[in-house]
Each structure stands twice: as structure tokens, then as C-alpha cells.
Amino acid sequence: MSHLLPGLTEAFQSHLTVWALAFAAAVIVVERVAAPRKRGIRLLVGLAIAHVAAVAIAGVGAGVIDIVGEVSLLARLLAGWIFVLGVGTVVFEVLLPRLGVFLSRIIEDLTVFGAVAVISLLVLRRGGVDVTGIVATSAVVTAVIGLSLQDTLGNTIGGLTLQLDDSIHTGDWIRVGDVVGRVKEVRWRFTAVETRNWETVFIPNSKLVKGDVTVLGKRHEQPRQWRRWVYFNVDFRHAPTTVIDTVIAAVTGAGIDNVAADPKPNCVLMEFGESTARYAVRYWLTDLGVDDPTDSAVRVRIYFALQRAGIPLALPAHALFLTENSQKRRDRKQKEAHVTRLQRLQRVDVFAPLDDDEREQIADMLVRTPFSRGERITRQGAEAHWLYLVGHGQVSVRVEVDGIEKQVAAMGDGEVFGEMSLLTGEPRAASVYALTDVECWRLDRDAFKLILAERPEVATPIAALLAERRVQLQAVREGLDAESHNKRVMEEQSRLLDKMRQFFGL
């Protein structure tokens, strides 16, 4: 036994440097990254055991067996592989992550395999092996394998392509066909995707390269967040602007977990159904893994906000509303509406010269005309021969100067606008916009003509009122004295009366 020790000692001493480096790398790997890279550790340990065995055989068999040279060459090959794998593991799993650099497994494997191939050729060449023949043989074998494993090769090239074009990263949420999940890892043959149902789907890389892949929540130089749609229905009895304002205030008023503050959530009217209006709240989800729970939280917020506002969610489309449509009920409704219009007319100074019967007649001829907030009711310069009486809401009167509209007045319940267009046919002097949801009543030229046809003399006091109002504005701007003021009123009254007679054919 003692005659074997010199051979063993000499054999191990010849590989001492490699062993020291390999051992140091193995210690660091075991200490730092053993948990995530158990397979790599097992391979490193297996190669080390094989190397020890080869070195022992080469040392003991010196002068005894004929294959000592081949075994020694194998030991050196194994030592080179151990060195490359150990250093590669330390670099890719310890050093680079600490520097904030994270490379894919494919890039790591390519680098390590390339280094293994290079060091193998160097060791074989120093051992006297003709590497030219090996390379030529390898090329032929590679061609045969490539033809027989086209699908596998396609997946491998697909994996390389995904890494090189930097299109999909670990942690991205993607949609491929019916599969939606987070990318766990991009491997040589497949990409592992973890779904929200705790499933792991292995998608061949060739499918990702050839097909359509949607990366969710990803926009250039923007945070990762994904727009979600939450739908609900409300019946037509409630104004869309009221529904939208109520829902937006509820969704944005207090933060909801995983709902982005920017862009802000919004509510839109999507469509009119057979019996309901369909709405949608659109918000941006910051954690793509909790889509359904966040949708649920938004729905809860919508439900209670509508309940507080007295706006119930719509009944199913097949529900029937049965109301006794008797003549008595119709008469009551018409009378209530007539009284409301008449009360508004009594506050309008333009109609002050009319008697009660004439105001009653006008009240019956008013046409309900609602407008939504922000809608333009009249346009400056337009020819529209009717006036509006504001029944409910507020409007903004704006005049365009040098291409810029400026507000000159605001009107509310019981006020009128457009009387000059109704009475004289003049173009609109201003544009009017609804500041809120507005319910107006419209009086057309033909309807008012019936009043003037029966009593044309009423045009004179109406013209006097319009003239007085217009001259009062001029007096403020120009500083007119009493005499000039009265003179201009008479002139303006005469002009307006002529235009009214001409316009109505009196």
C-alpha cells in the first residue's frame, strides 16, 4: 500500500491549483446560492467526485495500467469544467446580482457552455489530441441532430431571440391565447408562465416568436399599470351627467388599494340598451396579480355611491313597469307642467305686457328642451328664431372677441335668452353653454306670432322694454346723461318696433 502513496501525492499535487479554485468557488456557491441553484451545486459536486476518482486512478495506476494517460487527460478535463462552472456560478449568481446586473439563464448557459467548449479544446490539444477531427465530426453530428430535432431547435432559437430582442422579461405579465400570467423564467426550450390560479404553463418559445404576445401594463417610460373596465347599468330615468359625477366622486374620493392615482379613474357612458344605459368605470391597476379583487372593490364603491344618491342599478331588461295610464293621471301631469311653466313666465319682463290669457297661451306652446352640462345651446352669429326660458340649472353667456370666448353673464332659473332673435330675427349676439344639466323651454317664432296676430299692439311695450334694456348697457359704457338716454331709448324702440313688424309681417 505504501508504494501507491507517492503516485497519489504527485497526481493530486499536479491539480492542486485547480482544486483550490474549484473548492473556493464551491464554498461560496454553497454558502450564498445553494437554495436557488441546487441542480448546479449537485453538478459541481458530481464533477468534483469524478475528478477525484480520475486523479486517484491515474496516480495508483501509474506503471500498472495502459490507460493512465487517458484517465489523466479526463481528470484535467474535469478539473477545467469544475473551474469554469464554479467561476461562472460565482460570477452570475453572486457578483453580478450584487452589482444590480441580472442576466437571463440562457445568456448564462451560453457563456458557461462556450467557456467549457474552449477550455475542453485547450486541454485536449495540450494532451496531444487532434482537435481538428473532433470539430469536423462535431459539425456532422450537429447537422444530423439539427435535422432530427427541428422543433426543439426552433424553440431554442426562439429562446435566444426573446433574449436578444429584449421583448419579454422575467416578471412581465403576458397574454398568449387564453393564457394570462407572469413570466417566471425564459429557458432554452420554453417560457414558464405562472397564472393567477397557481398554475405554471410552459409555452414553447417558437410559439412566442411566431404568434401574438401581449405584454400587459407595459408602456414606454411609464409605470407598469393596466387599464381595467368595470361595467354597470342604470335606467334612463337618471341623467348621465349625474350618474357619472356620482361614480367618479366615489371612486376617486378615497383611495382604493391597487388603483393608480395617475391617470385618474373615469366613468363613461358606453351605450343605450333596450331599457338601460350601460356605463363603465375605467381605472388603472398597479398590481396585475389582483385584478378580480380590485374590480370587486371598485364595484362595491359604485354600488354604495349610487345607493346614497338614490340611483338604483337597473333592473333586468325583461322587467316590466306597469302604470295605470288613465285620463285623470294624464290631465294631472299636464296641469302640473303647465303651472310650472306659467310661474316661470310671470317672472320674465319681456312678457310683462301680455295679459293672463296670453301668458296661458304661451305656456301651452313652450317646448321642453333639456341640455347636458358643457353642451352649447346657442352659437354666436347663428340665425335661430326662438328664445329659451331656463326652467332649471345654470347657463354661461359668452361673447367671442378676437377668436377667444369670454363669459359676460351667467343665468339661472326663470331667466330667458335669445329674445332678440325671436322678436326681430337678428343673429345670436352670444353663445350660451350649459354650466350644469339644464332644462329649458323653447318658444318658437311661429308660436309667438299667434299672439301678435291677435293683438299686434302688444309689440310696442315689448319693443320699449327691449330698447330700455339695451340703452341701459350703452349708458353705463358711454356715460349718457338723462336727456341723451331718453332720446336713444326712443330711437332704439322705433328701430326695434319696425324690425318686429317686418319680421312678423304685422
QUIKA-V207182 format. One record per residue. N is the residue number from 1. NEAR is the number of other C-alpha atoms within 10 Angstrom. Layout:
BEGIN
n->{N;N}
near->{NEAR;NEAR}
END
This chain:
BEGIN
n->{1;2;3;4;5;6;7;8;9;10;11;12;13;14;15;16;17;18;19;20;21;22;23;24;25;26;27;28;29;30;31;32;33;34;35;36;37;38;39;40;41;42;43;44;45;46;47;48;49;50;51;52;53;54;55;56;57;58;59;60;61;62;63;64;65;66;67;68;69;70;71;72;73;74;75;76;77;78;79;80;81;82;83;84;85;86;87;88;89;90;91;92;93;94;95;96;97;98;99;100;101;102;103;104;105;106;107;108;109;110;111;112;113;114;115;116;117;118;119;120;121;122;123;124;125;126;127;128;129;130;131;132;133;134;135;136;137;138;139;140;141;142;143;144;145;146;147;148;149;150;151;152;153;154;155;156;157;158;159;160;161;162;163;164;165;166;167;168;169;170;171;172;173;174;175;176;177;178;179;180;181;182;183;184;185;186;187;188;189;190;191;192;193;194;195;196;197;198;199;200;201;202;203;204;205;206;207;208;209;210;211;212;213;214;215;216;217;218;219;220;221;222;223;224;225;226;227;228;229;230;231;232;233;234;235;236;237;238;239;240;241;242;243;244;245;246;247;248;249;250;251;252;253;254;255;256;257;258;259;260;261;262;263;264;265;266;267;268;269;270;271;272;273;274;275;276;277;278;279;280;281;282;283;284;285;286;287;288;289;290;291;292;293;294;295;296;297;298;299;300;301;302;303;304;305;306;307;308;309;310;311;312;313;314;315;316;317;318;319;320;321;322;323;324;325;326;327;328;329;330;331;332;333;334;335;336;337;338;339;340;341;342;343;344;345;346;347;348;349;350;351;352;353;354;355;356;357;358;359;360;361;362;363;364;365;366;367;368;369;370;371;372;373;374;375;376;377;378;379;380;381;382;383;384;385;386;387;388;389;390;391;392;393;394;395;396;397;398;399;400;401;402;403;404;405;406;407;408;409;410;411;412;413;414;415;416;417;418;419;420;421;422;423;424;425;426;427;428;429;430;431;432;433;434;435;436;437;438;439;440;441;442;443;444;445;446;447;448;449;450;451;452;453;454;455;456;457;458;459;460;461;462;463;464;465;466;467;468;469;470;471;472;473;474;475;476;477;478;479;480;481;482;483;484;485;486;487;488;489;490;491;492;493;494;495;496;497;498;499;500;501;502;503;504;505;506}
near->{5;6;8;13;12;11;20;19;14;14;21;17;12;13;16;12;12;17;20;12;17;22;18;16;23;24;14;16;24;15;10;14;16;16;11;10;14;13;11;17;20;12;13;23;15;13;18;22;13;16;25;18;14;22;29;20;20;27;22;21;18;17;11;9;11;10;14;19;14;13;20;21;21;21;25;22;21;23;25;23;24;27;25;22;25;24;20;19;23;20;16;20;20;15;12;13;12;11;8;8;10;12;13;14;15;19;16;17;16;13;14;20;16;13;17;20;12;12;17;19;19;15;18;16;13;11;16;9;14;12;14;11;10;11;12;11;11;12;12;11;11;12;11;11;12;14;10;11;11;11;14;17;17;19;23;20;17;24;23;20;16;20;19;11;8;9;11;20;17;14;13;18;24;21;15;16;10;5;13;19;25;24;21;19;19;24;22;22;22;21;26;20;26;20;18;14;8;8;10;16;18;17;17;22;26;22;16;19;16;9;11;11;15;14;19;18;19;15;11;6;6;8;11;17;21;20;16;18;13;15;16;17;21;21;21;14;10;13;13;20;15;16;19;18;12;18;24;19;14;18;24;17;9;9;11;14;14;18;25;20;14;9;12;13;19;18;21;16;17;14;12;14;12;9;17;19;20;19;21;19;23;19;27;22;22;20;16;21;15;13;15;11;12;21;19;12;15;21;17;12;17;21;17;15;20;18;11;10;12;10;18;16;15;17;13;11;11;8;9;9;5;6;6;8;8;8;9;9;11;11;10;11;11;11;12;11;12;16;14;12;24;19;14;18;22;16;14;13;14;17;17;15;16;19;10;12;9;18;20;17;15;20;21;17;18;21;14;14;15;17;17;18;17;15;15;15;19;21;17;15;12;14;15;17;20;20;22;24;26;24;23;17;19;19;26;21;22;20;18;13;8;6;7;8;13;14;14;10;11;15;17;16;17;19;20;22;19;24;19;19;19;26;26;20;20;18;17;21;19;22;21;25;23;23;20;18;20;24;20;24;22;19;23;18;19;13;15;19;18;15;17;18;13;10;12;14;12;16;20;17;17;22;26;19;17;20;21;19;12;15;21;16;11;14;15;9;9;9;12;15;9;10;9;11;16;14;12;20;22;16;13;19;23;16;13;22;22;16;17;22;16;12;16;19;10;13}
END
